[in-house]
Amino acid sequence: MKGMTIIVKTITKLIAGLILLYGIYILAHGHLTPGGGFPGGVIIAGSFILFLLAYGKDIVYKRLRKNVIAFFEPFGGFIFLVVALLGAVVGLFFINFLNKGTPLRLFSAGIIPICNIAIALKVGCALFAIFVAFQILGREE
């Protein structure tokens, strides 16, 4: 797939960054509003998938190394496991051992934002990897 028209590529350049920023916003405010790691990861993966659809797999594969996804997807699971085990060291498995701060502030949830980041890495990279696998296995026209 060589990519789409110049109109689609131009709109993708304008909107993919905004979609990525919105995904980061959903991820960062997941403990205060509806959202969190899973929807944030899906939205972030969606911005990369949009870029892949607009420009074609050849250009994206040149800019994105194959080992990036292979590193960050298990790294998200590793962060999640480390946070849970640190809670076990402190007291109970997966206990909120960090300072909770002031309620309804961005830094007021202890380990929840760290877990949201780990889930977003896991979900976003896995979803993008699944889409890339579909691209590779799809037929060329």
N, C-alpha and C positions, 0 to 999 in steps of 0.2 A: 504494500500500500504506500503510495507516494505522498499521501496527504490530501487535503481538501483545497478548495479555492482560496484565493487571496483574501476574500471577504471573511471567510471562516477563520483563517489564520490571524487576521488582524483583530477580530473580535475576541479570539482566544487569548491573544497577547494582552488585551485590555481587561478581560474578565477573570482569567485564571488566577492572577494574583489576589483579586478581591475574594474569590472563592476560598483560596488558601487562607487568607486573613480571617474570613468568617469562620472557617473550621478551627483556627487557633483560638478565636474568641469563644466559640462554643466549648472548646476543650478547657480553656482557662477559667470559665465561669460555671463549670458543670456542678460544682458543689453549692452554688447559690441559686441557679436557675435550671430549668430543664435542659439537659444536655450532659456533657461529660466526655469520657474517653471513647465510647463506642460511636456516638453520632459525630463527634469531632474527627475521629479517625476516618469515618466514611466520607465526610465532606472533604477532608484533606486529600484522600485518595481520589475523590472525584475530580479535584483540580488537576491532578497528574493524568488521570484517565482522559480528561478533556484535551489536554495538551497532546497526549498520544494519538487520539482520534484526529485531531486537526492537522498535525504535522506528519503523521505516519510513523511507523515503528522504526524505520531506519535512522531517522534523525534523532529520535529519542534515545535509541540504543547507543548512538555515538556519544551523547552527552551524559547519559546515566550509566554508570558502571554496573555490571551484573552483580557484583558482590555487595553493593550498597543495601539492596533489599535483603539479601541473604544475611547481612549483619544486623540490621535494625529490627527485623521481625523477631528473631529469638532474643535480641537484647531487651525488647519490651517485656517478654515473659520473664527474663532474668531479673529485671528491675522489680517486677511484681513479686516474684519469689523472694528476693532479698528483703523487701519491705515487710513481707509476712514473717520471714524468719527473724528479722530484727525485733519485731513485736514479740516473738516467742522468747528471745533472749531477755527482753525487758520484763515480760510478765506472761502474757497469753499470746497464742498464735494470732497474728493479724490485729493486734491491739493498736489503737491510735496513740502512739508514744510521743508524738511531737506536740509542741505548744499549739493550742487552738486559737490563740489571739483574740481579737475583738469580733463578736458575732456580726455576721452580714458584711464582712470585709473580704477582700480578695484573698488575703493570707489568714484565713480563719478556720481552716479545716484540717490541720495536721497532715496526716499522710494521704488524704483523699486526692489532692491535686497530683501528687506523685504517682498514685495508682492510676489516675485518669490519663496521665502522660504515657505510662506503660501500656495501658489498654489501647490508647490511640496509636502508638507505634505498632503494636501487634495487629490490630484490626486494619489500619491503613496500609501497612506493607503487605499483609496477607491478601487484602482485596485487590491491590494493584498487581500483586504477583499472579493472582487468579486471572485477572484481565489480560495480563501479558501472556499467560499460558494459552488463553483462548485466542489471542492474536497469533501466536506461533502455530497453533494447531489448526487455525482457520485456513480456508483455501485462498490462494492468491487468484485474483482475476485480472 
